[in-house]
Amino acid sequence: MKPTILVIDDDAEIRYSLNRVLSAKNFEILSASSGEEGIKVASAEHPAVILLDNRMQGITGIETLQHLRTASKHSMVILMTAYGTTQTAIEAMKFGAFDYIIKPFTPQKILQLIENAINAHKGLDKAQEDEPVRVIEPQDLEEGIVGQSEGMQEVFKMIGQVAATDATCLINGESGTGKELIARAIYRHSLRSEGPYLAVNCAAIPENLIESELFGHEKGSFTGATNSRMGHFETCNGGTLFLDEIGDMAPPTQTKILRAIQEGEIQRVGGNKTIPVDVRVIAATNKDLNSMIKSGDFREDLYYRLSVVRLRLPPLRERRDDIPDLVEFILQKLAASEKVKPTKISTEAMSELKKYNWPGNVRELENIIYRSAVVSKGDTILVKDFPREFLDAKPNGKKPTTETTASPSTQTIAQPSEPATDAPADTSVPEIGSNVPQATLTSSMSTSEAMELVYAKAREVEDEPILTVIEREMVRLALKETGGNQLKASAILGITRATLRKRIDQYSIRY
């Protein structure tokens, strides 16, 4: 028996083209020119696969999809859209679509998608008791996440799938990729969207206070505890708690987090009473937790509790095709909130953005666009409006360096290369800023003399204050020396870990 395919689209040319492609593959083809007609056909014929356009006269594809879940609940629905927006992606998956595809598409791509849908349809257990589909009214929300790349489309699909459950979720991604935005999107589309939501940066809270922040404390439990206080788990009861930078959490706190998730109960610091809590936990990290498990820095059992659903957020360098959409989104957001004048970007400027490797990801892109929009003289951002350090950077995202008289160097700014075995005792001072001549730091120099040299190099950077240049490089060097250990780096620098985290975010530092 030939599989039946129903095409619902108000564009006659699209219906004709799909009919030709699908007929050649020996499918039985049905057509409908509106969502209302499509619902009637599907209800009568129960096709294996439904190709559904999103933007049609009358009811939309998303609205049609909701009705199809009742009219022909076993059909595999593939949503077709020329506008691969975040909202469309999330809602399509949330309301039960098998998949969706962005127009225009090749015959090969749609045929492969249909084949996958038919295979899924064949695997349905029709004897299973049907469960009512819970239809949630669409929310007109600005998610803050855009992208039509395959990587981001997979993220949007996963949000739609995981949103309808209470499963814990672990989001992996580099700094600046938008992990908290993804967590908020899951919350907004979840069954707990009416409950409380709270985001906690685990790296920004001192170790001696984080347990009190998360679980609360009783009066007199420690110096300064003059009153009893609820923690974040109690505050978020019935809602969602987002634990950012979970990889920076100390092992003792990890144990208590595990118990809270596993047993659904907590104890305040200094208290003996067990308090039941109903909290969905979403965690995020930019670290390799598997390596931390091997080194004993992260609990394996907590990892598996957190990663019921694992979601990888791709770095910007893996989705360069999304840059135009991201730039447009950023410009619109700036225009709405800051009344920034530029509303366009030149072709040459966009080309430069696509060449860059974006070590700071979307956060860095937003910073560059904001700064360029502020200094732009017209309504269009030009290449000349980009910050100097961006224009001087190599395509891989690193600053250019000059050669020393001793030996060539491929180091980035403020990153000394390993000395050769036959190199002299003197080492070269790494560049600070861009286009700064190479200088020499000798072992006989006093601290004062060395600092005068650093000051002179920083003084030559025109676009930034001296203290900003020096502070950024000192923070990065401390992180490099400690292998990214924030506790050790903050101790070397003589600042708190919370302050260190602010500097990392402020300067978009990668390590």
C-alpha positions, 0 to 999 in steps of 0.5 A: 500500500502506497504511503499517503501524503497530504500537502496543505498550502495556499500557494498553488505553485508549491502544491504543484511542485510537491505533487510532481516530486512526490508522484515520481516516488510512488506516493499517493498525494492529497492536496488542500489549499487552506488549513480548514480544508486540510483538517477536513481531509486529514480527518477523513483520510488519516495520511501518513505524512502531512506537509503543512505550510505555516503562513496561509490565508485563514488559520495559520499552520501552527493553529492547523497543527493544533487541530491536526493533533485531534483530527489525525493524531497519528499523522507525521506533520512536517511544517514548511515555513519561509521564516525560520524564527525561534518562535516557529521552531519552538511552537512547531515542536511543542505542538507535536510536529515531526519536524519542520523545514525552511523554504526554499528546500531541495527535492532531496531534502524534503524526500529524506525528511518524508522518508524519516517521517514515514518510518516513524509513522510505521513504528507507531503502536496504534493499539496504545491508548491515546492520550489527550494532547495538552494544548498550551496557548502560544506566548508572544515573547521575545526569546532573545535567541535567533538563528536558522543554522542547523545547530540552532534549529536543533536547539530550538527543537530540543527546547520544544521537546523538553519544555513539556516535561519536568526533566532536569536539563544540562546546557553546555556552551562556551561563555557568551553563547546565550545559555541563560537565554536558552534556560529562560526559553525552556521555562517560558514554554514549560508546564511551570511557566506560571511558577517562579524562575530564578537564575543563580550564578554559582561562580559569583557567590563565595563558597562560604555563602552559596549553601545559605543562598541556595538552601537558606539558614536558621537564625544564629546558624553563623555569624551575621545570621540575625534572622531565619532566611529562605533559600533559592530552592524554597523561593522557587518551589513549584517553579524553575531554578537555573544554576549557571556555572555549575562546574564552579560549585564546590563538592560539599554543595554538589552533594546537597544539590544532588539530595535536593534533586533526588529526594525533593527535600532540603535542610537549611544551614543550621537547621534540622527540619527537612523541607520538601521542595518541588523545583525543576533544575536547569544547569549550565556550564562552559566546562568539560564536566567529564574531565572534572569527574575524572579529576574528582572535581565534580560528582558523577552521580550529580552529573547524571542527575542534571543531564537527563536532557543534554543540550549543546549550544554551538559557538558562533564560529560554528554558525556564521550564517546566523550572523546577519540575523543576529545583527538585525536582531541586535540593531532592533533591540538597540533601537527600541531600548537605546534609540541608537541611530543606525538601522542597517549595516553595509555589505563590507562590514557584514563580510568582516563580521563573518570572517572573525572567529568570535571567541566571545561568541554572541555577547562579543558580537553584541558588544561590537555592534553596540559600540559601532552603532554608537560611533556611526555617523549615519544610519548604516554601520561601516567597516570604519565604525568597528573598534580598532582591536576588532579590525586589527584582529586576525580572522581566528579571533586573536590579535596580530603580533610582531616578531622579536629580534630573538626568534619568531613568535606566534603568541597572542597578546600577553601570552608569552611563548615557550622559550627555545633551549638556546634562547637568551635569558631575556624574554620579550614583553608580549604586546598589549593592545594592537600595533604596539612596537615590540619591546624588551624586558630584561631579567635585570630590570627592577619591578618599577622599571618593568611597570614603566615599560608596561605603562608605556605600551598601554599608553600607546593604545588610543581607544582604551584607558590605560587601566582597562588595558592593563587590567584585562591583560592581568586577568587573562594572564592569571587565568592562563597561569592557573589553567582557568582555575578562578579561585587561584586566579582571584587569589593571585590578583587579590580580588574576590571570585565574584569580581573576577567573574565580572571582569571575565564577562566585561572583557569577554575573556576566553581561557 
